[in-house]
């Protein structure tokens, strides 16, 4: 499944039929006494954090305007920051209000808390403390009111809303102040709990088994492969839900019969997976630049501010940064919740393609605004919820094909490869208790005892 689509005229025709154009967008309980601040402590980092090929590093330097050597340093810093943030999130409990990285090499980690007494503990982990008024749970509660209101009212004039941990507020993007006010009033949200960003632009979905390769749906539209996955003995790939309905058939970049959509959710979420026939083989590969490939090692969720790169069958390989998680976006077809907003550009046909941070899978391209000539904003569907919802196992360099453990409370206590774990989840393994530091799907080769970047003893 390597290479570009062979029939250029056919691809152009299908893109014209199935693609939607983009519009421009400008760019818990009380804790023990905190430790005394000291030198930045050494922590484990996400496995394979620096295993990025030269082409990926050069694309990061181009798109993020980095000096030689800064891209590799950035990936290492972001991986370590994720572990530090997870440790502090577990320590602060309900006082935690978010975390993000900043600087050309992401050398500065900021952790927000609602209690100034946590400052010393945060600084002891080599992070900068931000004392704010609302914790993360309170911010999410405000956004949930907006999510609920979007079900009963039209939101095309208020197409985007999200939790912005850097400003400690929920932000609504609207075409006018009056549209934002009407939406906030309907949701029962006061102006003190939410800010407004006025923009005339409205995102649209990017219509149009190596991540980034083209595939065609019912011979009418083109999208991009996201990540290879398995379910029992069935091989396939994850992609965007708006690319096809269950039962829709697909052909590959080479126009050969490929597979069938097994499940699809859109709107609400923007996720789907395609089961392929025996002519296709799932690989951990994602297409980068000039034919080079990146091999996915896992699905550890990156922090706000972290670098992220995207592959797509229209525009290829482009990089940017994560702006915020848990974003709600209204497309003409309806509202999608739980997306991640980025500064990466994309164009029609890139839909469904993979987002990676280093060698960690992040999500599949949903929609956005702008283009790769003038720049833009792109949203992706996080991959971990997709894997969990559909019971899929991500194909990685370390994981064999297997069926994920059931995603239910009764089976949640014992650690199991294939299960998606959220920050703060506790598990038992080899007679010990561990607490999750970073959201991820557990890989067969990475038990809690052997991955200190992802788990700490509880």
NORSULGI-V686512 format. One record per residue. N is the residue number from 1. SS is DSSP state (h for helix, s for strand, l for the rest). PHI is phi in whole degrees, 0 to 359 (999 if undefined). OMEGA is omega as a letter, one per 20 degrees, with the letter a starting at -180 (NA if undefined). Layout:
# NORSULGI-V686512
n=N ss=SS phi=PHI omega=OMEGA
n=N ss=SS phi=PHI omega=OMEGA
This chain:
# NORSULGI-V686512
n=1 ss=l phi=999 omega=a
n=2 ss=l phi=256 omega=r
n=3 ss=l phi=119 omega=a
n=4 ss=l phi=266 omega=r
n=5 ss=l phi=294 omega=a
n=6 ss=l phi=280 omega=a
n=7 ss=l phi=266 omega=a
n=8 ss=h phi=295 omega=a
n=9 ss=h phi=294 omega=r
n=10 ss=h phi=295 omega=r
n=11 ss=h phi=299 omega=a
n=12 ss=h phi=296 omega=a
n=13 ss=h phi=295 omega=a
n=14 ss=h phi=294 omega=r
n=15 ss=h phi=298 omega=a
n=16 ss=h phi=296 omega=a
n=17 ss=h phi=285 omega=a
n=18 ss=h phi=255 omega=a
n=19 ss=l phi=270 omega=r
n=20 ss=l phi=253 omega=a
n=21 ss=l phi=284 omega=r
n=22 ss=l phi=254 omega=r
n=23 ss=l phi=254 omega=a
n=24 ss=l phi=289 omega=r
n=25 ss=l phi=219 omega=r
n=26 ss=l phi=303 omega=a
n=27 ss=l phi=324 omega=NA
n=28 ss=l phi=999 omega=a
n=29 ss=l phi=312 omega=a
n=30 ss=l phi=297 omega=a
n=31 ss=l phi=267 omega=r
n=32 ss=l phi=291 omega=r
n=33 ss=l phi=307 omega=a
n=34 ss=l phi=292 omega=r
n=35 ss=l phi=289 omega=r
n=36 ss=l phi=286 omega=a
n=37 ss=l phi=302 omega=r
n=38 ss=l phi=209 omega=r
n=39 ss=l phi=299 omega=r
n=40 ss=l phi=302 omega=a
n=41 ss=l phi=285 omega=r
n=42 ss=l phi=279 omega=r
n=43 ss=l phi=227 omega=r
n=44 ss=l phi=291 omega=r
n=45 ss=l phi=238 omega=a
n=46 ss=l phi=309 omega=r
n=47 ss=l phi=306 omega=r
n=48 ss=l phi=63 omega=a
n=49 ss=l phi=299 omega=a
n=50 ss=l phi=257 omega=a
n=51 ss=l phi=274 omega=a
n=52 ss=l phi=263 omega=r
n=53 ss=l phi=290 omega=a
n=54 ss=h phi=300 omega=a
n=55 ss=h phi=294 omega=r
n=56 ss=h phi=294 omega=a
n=57 ss=h phi=297 omega=a
n=58 ss=h phi=291 omega=r
n=59 ss=h phi=294 omega=r
n=60 ss=h phi=297 omega=r
n=61 ss=h phi=298 omega=a
n=62 ss=h phi=293 omega=a
n=63 ss=h phi=279 omega=r
n=64 ss=h phi=259 omega=r
n=65 ss=l phi=56 omega=a
n=66 ss=l phi=259 omega=r
n=67 ss=l phi=280 omega=r
n=68 ss=l phi=307 omega=r
n=69 ss=l phi=93 omega=a
n=70 ss=h phi=285 omega=a
n=71 ss=h phi=296 omega=a
n=72 ss=h phi=295 omega=r
n=73 ss=h phi=298 omega=a
n=74 ss=h phi=296 omega=a
n=75 ss=h phi=299 omega=r
n=76 ss=h phi=295 omega=a
n=77 ss=h phi=298 omega=a
n=78 ss=h phi=293 omega=r
n=79 ss=h phi=293 omega=r
n=80 ss=h phi=293 omega=a
n=81 ss=h phi=297 omega=r
n=82 ss=h phi=299 omega=r
n=83 ss=h phi=292 omega=r
n=84 ss=h phi=300 omega=a
n=85 ss=h phi=297 omega=r
n=86 ss=h phi=295 omega=r
n=87 ss=h phi=297 omega=a
n=88 ss=h phi=289 omega=r
n=89 ss=h phi=298 omega=r
n=90 ss=h phi=292 omega=a
n=91 ss=h phi=288 omega=a
n=92 ss=h phi=283 omega=r
n=93 ss=h phi=61 omega=a
n=94 ss=h phi=282 omega=r
n=95 ss=h phi=271 omega=a
n=96 ss=s phi=295 omega=a
n=97 ss=s phi=232 omega=r
n=98 ss=s phi=117 omega=r
n=99 ss=s phi=211 omega=r
n=100 ss=s phi=203 omega=r
n=101 ss=s phi=250 omega=r
n=102 ss=s phi=208 omega=a
n=103 ss=l phi=95 omega=a
n=104 ss=l phi=303 omega=r
n=105 ss=l phi=251 omega=a
n=106 ss=l phi=53 omega=a
n=107 ss=l phi=284 omega=a
n=108 ss=s phi=252 omega=r
n=109 ss=s phi=257 omega=r
n=110 ss=s phi=246 omega=r
n=111 ss=s phi=237 omega=a
n=112 ss=s phi=263 omega=r
n=113 ss=s phi=219 omega=r
n=114 ss=l phi=268 omega=a
n=115 ss=l phi=232 omega=a
n=116 ss=h phi=299 omega=r
n=117 ss=h phi=294 omega=r
n=118 ss=h phi=277 omega=a
n=119 ss=h phi=304 omega=a
n=120 ss=h phi=297 omega=r
n=121 ss=h phi=294 omega=r
n=122 ss=h phi=293 omega=a
n=123 ss=h phi=293 omega=r
n=124 ss=h phi=293 omega=r
n=125 ss=l phi=265 omega=r
n=126 ss=l phi=75 omega=a
n=127 ss=l phi=245 omega=r
n=128 ss=s phi=264 omega=a
n=129 ss=s phi=267 omega=r
n=130 ss=s phi=236 omega=a
n=131 ss=s phi=267 omega=a
n=132 ss=l phi=231 omega=a
n=133 ss=l phi=271 omega=a
n=134 ss=l phi=237 omega=r
n=135 ss=l phi=277 omega=a
n=136 ss=h phi=296 omega=r
n=137 ss=h phi=296 omega=r
n=138 ss=h phi=293 omega=r
n=139 ss=h phi=297 omega=a
n=140 ss=h phi=293 omega=r
n=141 ss=h phi=295 omega=r
n=142 ss=h phi=295 omega=a
n=143 ss=h phi=296 omega=r
n=144 ss=h phi=297 omega=r
n=145 ss=h phi=296 omega=r
n=146 ss=h phi=293 omega=r
n=147 ss=h phi=302 omega=a
n=148 ss=h phi=294 omega=r
n=149 ss=h phi=294 omega=a
n=150 ss=h phi=295 omega=r
n=151 ss=h phi=288 omega=a
n=152 ss=h phi=248 omega=r
n=153 ss=l phi=215 omega=r
n=154 ss=l phi=285 omega=a
n=155 ss=l phi=233 omega=r
n=156 ss=l phi=294 omega=r
n=157 ss=l phi=272 omega=r
n=158 ss=l phi=229 omega=a
n=159 ss=l phi=282 omega=a
n=160 ss=s phi=222 omega=r
n=161 ss=s phi=211 omega=a
n=162 ss=s phi=198 omega=r
n=163 ss=s phi=274 omega=r
n=164 ss=s phi=254 omega=a
n=165 ss=l phi=293 omega=a
n=166 ss=l phi=288 omega=r
n=167 ss=l phi=252 omega=r
n=168 ss=l phi=56 omega=r
n=169 ss=s phi=203 omega=r
n=170 ss=s phi=266 omega=a
n=171 ss=s phi=245 omega=r
n=172 ss=s phi=248 omega=r
n=173 ss=s phi=269 omega=a
n=174 ss=s phi=222 omega=r
n=175 ss=l phi=283 omega=r
n=176 ss=l phi=200 omega=r
n=177 ss=h phi=298 omega=a
n=178 ss=h phi=294 omega=r
n=179 ss=h phi=296 omega=r
n=180 ss=h phi=296 omega=r
n=181 ss=h phi=299 omega=a
n=182 ss=h phi=296 omega=r
n=183 ss=h phi=294 omega=r
n=184 ss=h phi=297 omega=r
n=185 ss=h phi=296 omega=r
n=186 ss=h phi=300 omega=a
n=187 ss=h phi=279 omega=a
n=188 ss=l phi=72 omega=a
n=189 ss=l phi=252 omega=a
n=190 ss=l phi=279 omega=r
n=191 ss=l phi=296 omega=r
n=192 ss=l phi=287 omega=a
n=193 ss=l phi=264 omega=a
n=194 ss=s phi=213 omega=r
n=195 ss=s phi=253 omega=a
n=196 ss=s phi=235 omega=r
n=197 ss=s phi=240 omega=a
n=198 ss=s phi=273 omega=r
n=199 ss=l phi=212 omega=a
n=200 ss=l phi=281 omega=a
n=201 ss=l phi=264 omega=a
n=202 ss=l phi=227 omega=a
n=203 ss=l phi=297 omega=r
n=204 ss=s phi=224 omega=a
n=205 ss=s phi=293 omega=a
n=206 ss=l phi=265 omega=r
n=207 ss=l phi=302 omega=r
n=208 ss=l phi=150 omega=NA
n=209 ss=l phi=999 omega=r
n=210 ss=l phi=247 omega=r
n=211 ss=s phi=307 omega=a
n=212 ss=l phi=103 omega=r
n=213 ss=l phi=289 omega=r
n=214 ss=s phi=284 omega=r
n=215 ss=s phi=216 omega=a
n=216 ss=s phi=241 omega=a
n=217 ss=s phi=248 omega=r
n=218 ss=l phi=51 omega=a
n=219 ss=l phi=57 omega=a
n=220 ss=l phi=232 omega=a
n=221 ss=s phi=212 omega=a
n=222 ss=s phi=237 omega=r
n=223 ss=s phi=226 omega=a
n=224 ss=s phi=237 omega=r
n=225 ss=l phi=293 omega=r
n=226 ss=l phi=269 omega=a
n=227 ss=s phi=231 omega=r
n=228 ss=s phi=291 omega=a
n=229 ss=s phi=220 omega=r
n=230 ss=s phi=225 omega=r
n=231 ss=s phi=217 omega=a
n=232 ss=l phi=56 omega=r
n=233 ss=l phi=265 omega=a
n=234 ss=s phi=273 omega=r
n=235 ss=s phi=266 omega=r
n=236 ss=s phi=182 omega=r
n=237 ss=s phi=212 omega=r
n=238 ss=s phi=271 omega=r
n=239 ss=s phi=202 omega=a
n=240 ss=l phi=278 omega=r
n=241 ss=h phi=294 omega=a
n=242 ss=h phi=287 omega=r
n=243 ss=h phi=285 omega=a
n=244 ss=l phi=188 omega=r
n=245 ss=l phi=268 omega=r
n=246 ss=l phi=306 omega=a
n=247 ss=l phi=96 omega=r
n=248 ss=l phi=296 omega=a
n=249 ss=s phi=263 omega=a
n=250 ss=s phi=232 omega=r
n=251 ss=s phi=237 omega=a
n=252 ss=s phi=273 omega=r
n=253 ss=l phi=302 omega=a
n=254 ss=l phi=264 omega=r
n=255 ss=l phi=70 omega=r
n=256 ss=l phi=275 omega=r
n=257 ss=s phi=306 omega=a
n=258 ss=s phi=235 omega=a
n=259 ss=s phi=184 omega=a
n=260 ss=s phi=219 omega=r
n=261 ss=s phi=296 omega=a
n=262 ss=s phi=273 omega=r
n=263 ss=s phi=204 omega=a
n=264 ss=s phi=204 omega=r
n=265 ss=s phi=232 omega=r
n=266 ss=l phi=186 omega=i
n=267 ss=l phi=282 omega=a
n=268 ss=s phi=91 omega=r
n=269 ss=l phi=231 omega=r
n=270 ss=l phi=228 omega=a
n=271 ss=s phi=221 omega=r
n=272 ss=s phi=202 omega=r
n=273 ss=s phi=217 omega=a
n=274 ss=s phi=246 omega=r
n=275 ss=s phi=272 omega=a
n=276 ss=s phi=255 omega=r
n=277 ss=l phi=278 omega=a
n=278 ss=l phi=290 omega=r
n=279 ss=l phi=283 omega=a
n=280 ss=l phi=243 omega=a
n=281 ss=l phi=236 omega=r
n=282 ss=l phi=291 omega=r
n=283 ss=l phi=228 omega=r
n=284 ss=l phi=277 omega=a
n=285 ss=s phi=274 omega=r
n=286 ss=s phi=233 omega=a
n=287 ss=s phi=288 omega=r
n=288 ss=l phi=254 omega=a
n=289 ss=l phi=253 omega=r
n=290 ss=l phi=53 omega=r
n=291 ss=l phi=84 omega=r
n=292 ss=l phi=286 omega=a
n=293 ss=s phi=236 omega=r
n=294 ss=s phi=253 omega=r
n=295 ss=s phi=259 omega=a
n=296 ss=l phi=286 omega=a
n=297 ss=l phi=256 omega=a
n=298 ss=s phi=177 omega=a
n=299 ss=l phi=222 omega=r
n=300 ss=l phi=288 omega=a
n=301 ss=l phi=290 omega=a
n=302 ss=l phi=277 omega=a
n=303 ss=l phi=281 omega=r
n=304 ss=s phi=302 omega=a
n=305 ss=l phi=96 omega=a
n=306 ss=l phi=287 omega=r
n=307 ss=s phi=284 omega=r
n=308 ss=s phi=209 omega=a
n=309 ss=s phi=234 omega=a
n=310 ss=s phi=229 omega=r
n=311 ss=s phi=242 omega=a
n=312 ss=s phi=209 omega=a
n=313 ss=l phi=284 omega=r
n=314 ss=l phi=265 omega=a
n=315 ss=l phi=249 omega=r
n=316 ss=s phi=77 omega=a
n=317 ss=s phi=251 omega=r
n=318 ss=s phi=217 omega=a
n=319 ss=s phi=233 omega=r
n=320 ss=s phi=187 omega=a
n=321 ss=s phi=228 omega=r
n=322 ss=s phi=280 omega=r
n=323 ss=s phi=270 omega=r
n=324 ss=s phi=193 omega=r
n=325 ss=s phi=268 omega=r
n=326 ss=s phi=53 omega=r
n=327 ss=s phi=258 omega=r
n=328 ss=s phi=257 omega=a
n=329 ss=s phi=228 omega=r
n=330 ss=s phi=260 omega=r
n=331 ss=s phi=263 omega=r
n=332 ss=l phi=303 omega=a
n=333 ss=l phi=277 omega=a
n=334 ss=s phi=143 omega=a
n=335 ss=s phi=267 omega=r
n=336 ss=s phi=242 omega=a
n=337 ss=s phi=256 omega=r
n=338 ss=s phi=77 omega=r
n=339 ss=s phi=277 omega=r
n=340 ss=s phi=247 omega=a
n=341 ss=s phi=266 omega=a
n=342 ss=s phi=225 omega=r
n=343 ss=l phi=266 omega=a
n=344 ss=l phi=284 omega=r
n=345 ss=l phi=276 omega=r
n=346 ss=l phi=199 omega=a
n=347 ss=l phi=219 omega=r
n=348 ss=l phi=308 omega=a
n=349 ss=l phi=98 omega=r
n=350 ss=l phi=280 omega=a
n=351 ss=l phi=309 omega=r
n=352 ss=l phi=86 omega=a
n=353 ss=l phi=292 omega=a
n=354 ss=s phi=275 omega=r
n=355 ss=s phi=252 omega=r
n=356 ss=s phi=229 omega=r
n=357 ss=s phi=239 omega=a
n=358 ss=l phi=64 omega=r
n=359 ss=l phi=253 omega=a
n=360 ss=s phi=260 omega=r
n=361 ss=s phi=296 omega=a
n=362 ss=s phi=246 omega=a
n=363 ss=s phi=176 omega=a
n=364 ss=s phi=243 omega=a
n=365 ss=s phi=301 omega=r
n=366 ss=s phi=256 omega=a
n=367 ss=s phi=199 omega=r
n=368 ss=s phi=163 omega=a
n=369 ss=s phi=216 omega=r
n=370 ss=s phi=90 omega=r
n=371 ss=s phi=206 omega=a
n=372 ss=l phi=268 omega=r
n=373 ss=l phi=266 omega=a
n=374 ss=l phi=254 omega=a
n=375 ss=s phi=92 omega=a
n=376 ss=s phi=183 omega=r
n=377 ss=s phi=239 omega=r
n=378 ss=s phi=228 omega=r
n=379 ss=s phi=252 omega=r
n=380 ss=s phi=234 omega=r
n=381 ss=s phi=278 omega=r
n=382 ss=s phi=304 omega=a
n=383 ss=h phi=283 omega=a
n=384 ss=h phi=298 omega=r
n=385 ss=h phi=299 omega=r
n=386 ss=h phi=298 omega=r
n=387 ss=h phi=299 omega=a
n=388 ss=h phi=292 omega=a
n=389 ss=h phi=298 omega=a
n=390 ss=h phi=261 omega=r
n=391 ss=l phi=66 omega=a
n=392 ss=l phi=255 omega=r
n=393 ss=s phi=249 omega=r
n=394 ss=s phi=292 omega=r
n=395 ss=l phi=280 omega=a
n=396 ss=l phi=230 omega=r
n=397 ss=l phi=290 omega=a
n=398 ss=l phi=243 omega=a
n=399 ss=l phi=260 omega=r
n=400 ss=l phi=280 omega=r
n=401 ss=l phi=296 omega=a
n=402 ss=l phi=198 omega=r
n=403 ss=l phi=270 omega=r
n=404 ss=l phi=301 omega=r
n=405 ss=l phi=296 omega=r
n=406 ss=l phi=304 omega=a
n=407 ss=l phi=268 omega=a
n=408 ss=l phi=230 omega=a
n=409 ss=h phi=296 omega=a
n=410 ss=h phi=296 omega=a
n=411 ss=h phi=255 omega=a
n=412 ss=l phi=279 omega=a
n=413 ss=l phi=285 omega=a
n=414 ss=s phi=273 omega=r
n=415 ss=l phi=299 omega=r
n=416 ss=l phi=215 omega=r
n=417 ss=l phi=299 omega=r
n=418 ss=l phi=95 omega=r
n=419 ss=l phi=276 omega=r
n=420 ss=s phi=271 omega=a
n=421 ss=s phi=246 omega=r
n=422 ss=l phi=260 omega=r
n=423 ss=l phi=304 omega=r
n=424 ss=l phi=95 omega=r
n=425 ss=l phi=294 omega=r
n=426 ss=s phi=253 omega=a
n=427 ss=s phi=223 omega=r
n=428 ss=s phi=251 omega=r
n=429 ss=s phi=207 omega=r
n=430 ss=l phi=54 omega=r
n=431 ss=l phi=82 omega=a
n=432 ss=s phi=242 omega=r
n=433 ss=s phi=255 omega=a
n=434 ss=s phi=228 omega=r
n=435 ss=s phi=241 omega=a
n=436 ss=s phi=288 omega=r
n=437 ss=l phi=259 omega=a
n=438 ss=l phi=219 omega=r
n=439 ss=l phi=297 omega=a
n=440 ss=s phi=189 omega=r
n=441 ss=s phi=265 omega=a
n=442 ss=l phi=295 omega=r
n=443 ss=l phi=262 omega=a
n=444 ss=l phi=301 omega=a
n=445 ss=l phi=267 omega=a
n=446 ss=l phi=230 omega=r
n=447 ss=l phi=286 omega=r
n=448 ss=h phi=305 omega=a
n=449 ss=h phi=291 omega=a
n=450 ss=h phi=253 omega=a
n=451 ss=l phi=231 omega=a
n=452 ss=l phi=296 omega=r
n=453 ss=l phi=287 omega=a
n=454 ss=l phi=249 omega=a
n=455 ss=s phi=221 omega=r
n=456 ss=s phi=231 omega=r
n=457 ss=s phi=296 omega=a
n=458 ss=l phi=273 omega=NA
